[in-house]
Amino acid sequence: MAIRMMQFLVAILLGIVCVNVAILVYARTATRHAEIAVRSALGAGRRRIVAQLFIEALALSGVAAALALVVVVVGLREIQAGLLTIAGQLPFWMKLELSGGSIAYVFVLAILSAAVVGVVPALKATGRQGQHGLKDISAGGGGGMRLGKTWTGLVIAQVAVAVALLPTAVYHAWDASRYSIANYGFPADEILSARVTMDLTASSGTPTGTRDPGFRSRFAERQIELARRVAGESQVADVAFALHRIGQEAMSWIDVEGIDLPTEADDYRVEHGSSMGHSVRLNRVSIEWFDVHDVPLTAGRRFSDADTTANASAVIVNGHFARDVLGDQSAVGRRFRYVGLSGDADPDSVELDRWFEIVGVVGNIPPIAEPGTVGARVYHSVAAGQFYPMTLSMRLRVSEPLEFSVRLRDISAAVDPDLQLRDVERPVDFLEGEAGIFRRIAIGLALLTLSIVVLSAAGIYALMSCTVEQRRKEIGIRAALGADPRRILGAIFSRALAQLAIGAATGGGFAALLELASNGDFIGGRGEVVLPVVSILMMTVGLVAAWGPARRGLGIQPIETLRTE
């Protein structure tokens, strides 16, 4: 969800950038209108003036393109570092680097941008309307180019978009940052986990399948022996098994007795059944798993030996399940059935349309659900050898659990050389990799939020500067006639305040509609507080941006204006 929101914000931000560039270039051309008029009067050709303005715009767009490529290269390196932390290696077809075609495309866009922001205003400034520039200058005006209703509408639209986007940018940045710095809810730095697999070649040398009864029996014996020997080590406090490691539980969909089903199917990949149900994450754990990970029991009971049989129906859920699926209703004693399984789920791990009963509720690990993902967890009990492969978890008494990995591999080889240990690492290592990605997302969203505010202020400042410049004669005459400076300031600010208020009201209304349409996902259900704050913030930013040009307006000397008359 955070990544999709960032894509949406970037797309809208590009629109704000285009509007601001148009405003700033127009304002820049308007302020140089007198210069252009004088050069035209002295015999400079239209083609020469247009070429000069195009070259200036090309230099600016070229520098901007080069800086953009640097930012992209740095961003791709950060993304690659985050993915390598999680996956270990990237697929051979995934290359996070800029191609020659991409670089050429950027500089072609830079040339087109220079043509738009340099040539178009230059043609306007040197056109028939621009021929009256000297007359306007001699009359004491601010130049012949005027800011019409179109530019006023652009300011209103810019403020409206900023007010509409800032709440969701701030909300999702905060949501992503919470996950990136969250406590994992268990001693992730004291646990060592490893994926336990075994060579599929039997002692006879003939390959076999993972569901072969002989292979399963052999794997169960080796798994039990490996757990016994590891538990006997003085450095190990406790040992447990699970089908999936934390954060990689299989996606599934359930139908809870007495709870209405969702009205729309989930768009997640479904392998068995249907996704027309409540989304949960599924895992199978041994009885000791909750003790190893220090997961507290908040209601009901824990698993017992009787729950490890194939026909057992007892399950344990976490707090997010009770909140998200049951609406904070009591979970113990509730029944549900599976209606769909994802490709990550072993089809033998659960049976569709079979009813299970919740016997206990445990704490959440991690305490804060990853933004935009499913936080509800369902735990089934598992016995050694029931499923293949399995994840071994060890709670260690040493300060550096990774140092035990060498001893762990020696024990595994002594039990059976065919046993293989994969992904031997601490949970904190791979969870930190995922948190690092959301930390980068949070930083990106924060930068986008800051960009929206800064660009909006820059656009308002540019328009106010042009407005004051074009009203120079009017302000000077009013000052010469003895008008109160406060009244002059009020006249200058009244237009800006009206534009800001209309823009803030429009943006706030649009954001409220999006919040209603998204069922609270746009601003997290906090629109009644966030929207007024953001509206006031943007109006304050706009007024602050208008203060500088307004002060310059007060500095206009009446004698200068009267002399031109």
JONOR-V8262 format. One record per helix or strand of 3 or more residues. SS is the DSSP state (2 for helix, 1 for strand). FROM is the first residue (numbers start at 0). TO is the last residue. If there is no record, write none. Layout:
ss=SS from=FROM to=TO
ss=SS from=FROM to=TO
//
This chain:
ss=2 from=1 to=30
ss=2 from=32 to=40
ss=2 from=45 to=86
ss=2 from=99 to=124
ss=2 from=128 to=137
ss=2 from=148 to=179
ss=1 from=190 to=197
ss=2 from=212 to=230
ss=1 from=235 to=241
ss=1 from=249 to=255
ss=1 from=277 to=284
ss=2 from=288 to=291
ss=1 from=296 to=299
ss=2 from=304 to=307
ss=1 from=313 to=317
ss=2 from=318 to=323
ss=1 from=334 to=340
ss=1 from=354 to=361
ss=1 from=376 to=380
ss=1 from=389 to=395
ss=2 from=400 to=414
ss=1 from=418 to=424
ss=2 from=426 to=469
ss=2 from=471 to=479
ss=2 from=484 to=516
ss=2 from=526 to=553
ss=2 from=557 to=563
//
